[in-house]
Amino acid sequence: MKSFDRVKSTLISIRKSIKRFPITVAISTVLTILLIYMNESHLTGDDQEILEKINLVIGLGIPFSLCIGLLIERFLKRKK
């Protein structure tokens, strides 16, 4: 039962994270898919370079979206 409680707790935490930062989770998911594709496709030349640059820009979007989300949460949402 102890391992079941850990799995349940982890799933609840993941759900809370998705509710709090949906854009960040979506960006992370897209980046993961693109990195797997880049690793498995064995691209060469310009195609690989373009995909690497796209991945870098998407990777920079993760902390940016977190910062924006926290700023909105702190300053624009009504205090309860």
LOVEX-861042 format. One record per residue: x, y, z of N, C-alpha, C, O in turn. Coordinates in steps of 0.05 Angstrom, whole numbers, plus 32768, in hexadecimal, padded with zeros to 4 digits. Layout:
// LOVEX-861042
X|Y|Z|X|Y|Z|X|Y|Z|X|Y|Z .
...
END
This chain:
// LOVEX-861042
8010|7FE8|8000|8000|8000|8000|8011|8019|8000|8008|802E|7FF6 .
8029|8017|800B|803A|802F|800D|8041|8039|7FF1|8041|8052|7FEC .
8047|8028|7FDF|804E|8030|7FC4|8036|803C|7FB5|8039|804E|7FA5 .
801E|8031|7FBA|8006|803C|7FAE|8001|8059|7FB8|7FF9|806A|7FA8 .
8006|805E|7FD1|8003|8079|7FDC|8017|808C|7FCF|8010|80A3|7FCA .
802F|8083|7FCA|8043|8094|7FBD|803A|809B|7FA1|803D|80B2|7F98 .
8031|8087|7F92|8028|808C|7F77|8010|809F|7F77|800F|80B1|7F66 .
7FFE|809B|7F89|7FE6|80AC|7F8B|7FEF|80C9|7F91|7FE4|80DC|7F86 .
8001|80CC|7FA4|800B|80E6|7FAB|8019|80F4|7F94|8016|810C|7F8F .
8029|80E5|7F85|8037|80F0|7F6E|8023|80F9|7F58|8027|810E|7F4D .
800E|80E9|7F53|7FFA|80F1|7F3F|7FEB|810A|7F48|7FE4|811A|7F37 .
7FE5|810C|7F61|7FD8|8124|7F6B|7FEA|813D|7F67|7FE0|8152|7F60 .
8003|813A|7F6D|8016|8150|7F6A|8019|8158|7F4C|801A|8170|7F46 .
8019|8145|7F3B|801B|814A|7F1E|8002|815A|7F15|8003|816D|7F06 .
7FEB|8151|7F1F|7FD2|815F|7F17|7FD2|817C|7F21|7FC9|818E|7F13 .
7FDB|8180|7F39|7FDD|819C|7F44|7FF0|81AD|7F33|7FEB|81C4|7F2E .
8006|81A1|7F2B|801A|81B0|7F1B|800E|81B7|7F00|8012|81CD|7EF6 .
7FFF|81A5|7EF4|7FF3|81AA|7EDA|7FDD|81C0|7EDD|7FDB|81D1|7ECB .
7FCF|81C0|7EF2|7FBB|81D5|7EF7|7FC8|81F1|7EFC|7FBE|8205|7EF3 .
7FDF|81F1|7F09|7FEC|820A|7F10|7FFC|8215|7EF9|7FFC|822D|7EF4 .
8009|8204|7EE9|801A|820D|7ED3|8014|81FD|7EBA|8025|81ED|7EB1 .
7FFD|8200|7EAE|7FF6|81F0|7E96|8008|81F6|7E7E|800E|81E4|7E6F .
800F|8210|7E7A|801F|8217|7E62|803B|820B|7E65|8046|8201|7E52 .
8046|820D|7E7D|8061|8202|7E81|8062|81E3|7E7D|8075|81D9|7E71 .
804E|81D6|7E86|804C|81B9|7E83|8049|81B2|7E65|8055|819F|7E5B .
8039|81C2|7E57|8036|81BD|7E3A|8050|81C2|7E2B|8057|81B3|7E19 .
805E|81D8|7E32|8078|81DD|7E25|808C|81C7|7E2A|809A|81BF|7E18 .
808D|81BE|7E43|809F|81A8|7E4A|8099|818F|7E3B|80AB|8180|7E32 .
807F|8189|7E37|8077|8171|7E28|807F|8173|7E0B|8089|8160|7DFF .
807A|818B|7DFF|8082|818F|7DE3|80A1|818C|7DE0|80AA|8180|7DCD .
80AF|8198|7DF3|80CD|8196|7DF1|80D6|8179|7DF4|80E8|8171|7DE5 .
80CA|816A|7E05|80D1|814E|7E09|80CC|813E|7DEF|80DD|812E|7DE7 .
80B5|8143|7DE2|80AF|8135|7DC9|80C3|813C|7DB4|80CC|812B|7DA5 .
80C9|8156|7DB1|80DC|815F|7D9D|80F8|8154|7DA1|8106|814D|7D8E .
8100|8153|7DBA|811B|8148|7DC0|811C|812A|7DBA|8131|8120|7DB0 .
8107|811C|7DC1|8107|80FF|7DBA|8107|80FC|7D9C|8116|80EA|7D91 .
80F8|810C|7D8D|80F8|810B|7D70|8113|8111|7D65|811D|8103|7D53 .
8120|8125|7D6F|813B|812D|7D65|814F|8117|7D6A|8160|8111|7D59 .
814D|810A|7D81|8160|80F5|7D88|815C|80DC|7D77|816F|80CE|7D70 .
8143|80D5|7D71|813D|80BD|7D63|813D|80BF|7D45|813E|80AB|7D37 .
813B|80D7|7D3A|8138|80DB|7D1D|8153|80DB|7D0E|8153|80D7|7CF6 .
8169|80E0|7D1C|8184|80E1|7D10|8185|80F5|7CF9|818E|80EF|7CE3 .
817B|810D|7CFE|817C|8122|7CEA|8199|812C|7CE7|81A9|8129|7CF9 .
819F|8137|7CCF|81B9|8142|7CCB|81B7|815D|7CBE|81A2|8164|7CB2 .
81CC|816D|7CC0|81CE|8186|7CB2|81BB|819B|7CBD|81B8|819F|7CD5 .
81AF|81AA|7CAA|819E|81C1|7CB1|8185|81B9|7CC1|817D|81C8|7CD3 .
817A|81A2|7CBB|8162|8199|7CC9|8167|8195|7CE7|8157|819E|7CF8 .
817E|8189|7CED|8185|8185|7D09|818A|81A0|7D17|8182|81A4|7D2E .
8198|81B2|7D09|819E|81CC|7D15|8185|81DC|7D1B|8182|81E9|7D30 .
8172|81DB|7D08|8158|81EA|7D0C|8149|81DE|7D24|813F|81ED|7D34 .
8148|81C3|7D25|813A|81B7|7D3B|8147|81BC|7D56|813A|81BF|7D6A .
8162|81BD|7D56|8170|81C4|7D6F|8169|81E0|7D78|8165|81E5|7D90 .
8168|81F3|7D66|8161|820F|7D6D|8145|8211|7D77|813F|8220|7D8A .
8133|8202|7D6A|8117|8202|7D73|8115|81F7|7D90|8107|8202|7DA1 .
8124|81E2|7D95|8124|81D6|7DB0|8130|81E9|7DC5|8126|81EB|7DDB .
8144|81F8|7DBD|8150|820C|7DD0|813C|8222|7DD6|813A|822A|7DED .
812E|822B|7DC2|811A|8241|7DC7|8104|8236|7DD9|80FB|8244|7DEB .
80FA|821E|7DD3|80E5|8213|7DE4|80EF|820E|7E00|80E0|8212|7E13 .
8108|8205|7E03|8113|8202|7E1D|8115|821B|7E2D|8111|821B|7E46 .
811B|8231|7E20|811B|824B|7E2D|80FF|8255|7E35|80FC|8265|7E47 .
80EB|824A|7E27|80D0|8251|7E2E|80C6|8245|7E48|80B3|824F|7E54 .
80D3|8230|7E51|80CA|8223|7E6A|80CE|8236|7E82|80BA|823B|7E90 .
80E6|8240|7E88|80E9|8252|7E9F|80D9|826D|7E9A|80D0|8279|7EAD .
80D8|8276|7E81|80C9|828E|7E7B|80AB|828B|7E83|80A0|829C|7E8F .
809F|8274|7E7B|8083|8270|7E81|807F|826C|7E9F|806A|8274|7EAA .
8092|8260|7EAD|8090|825E|7ECA|8091|827A|7ED7|8081|827F|7EE9 .
80A3|828B|7ECE|80A5|82A6|7ED9|808B|82B6|7ED5|8081|82C3|7EE7 .
8081|82B4|7EBC|8068|82C2|7EB6|8051|82B8|7EC7|8041|82C7|7ED1 .
804F|829D|7ECA|803A|8291|7EDA|803C|829A|7EF7|8027|82A0|7F03 .
8054|829B|7F02|8056|82A3|7F1E|8051|82C1|7F22|8045|82C8|7F36 .
8058|82D1|7F0E|8052|82EE|7F10|8034|82F3|7F0E|8029|8303|7F1D .
8027|82E5|7EFD|8009|82E7|7EFB|7FFC|82DE|7F15|7FEA|82EA|7F1F .
8006|82C8|7F1F|7FFB|82BD|7F38|7FFF|82D0|7F4F|7FED|82D3|7F60 .
8015|82DD|7F50|801B|82EF|7F66|800D|830A|7F64|8002|8314|7F77 .
800D|8317|7F4C|8005|8332|7F4A|7FE9|8336|7F3E|7FDC|834A|7F44 .
7FE0|8324|7F2D|7FC6|8328|7F20|7FAF|8319|7F2B|7F98|8321|7F26 .
7FB4|8304|7F39|7F9E|82F5|7F45|7F95|8302|7F5E|7FA5|830D|7F6D .
7F7B|82FF|7F64|7F70|830B|7F7C|7F7A|82FB|7F94|7F7C|82E3|7F94 .
7F7F|830A|7FA9|7F88|82FD|7FC2|7F70|82F2|7FD0|7F5A|82FE|7FD1 .
7F73|82D9|7FDA|7F5D|82CB|7FE7|7F5D|82CF|8005|7F4C|82C5|8013 .
END
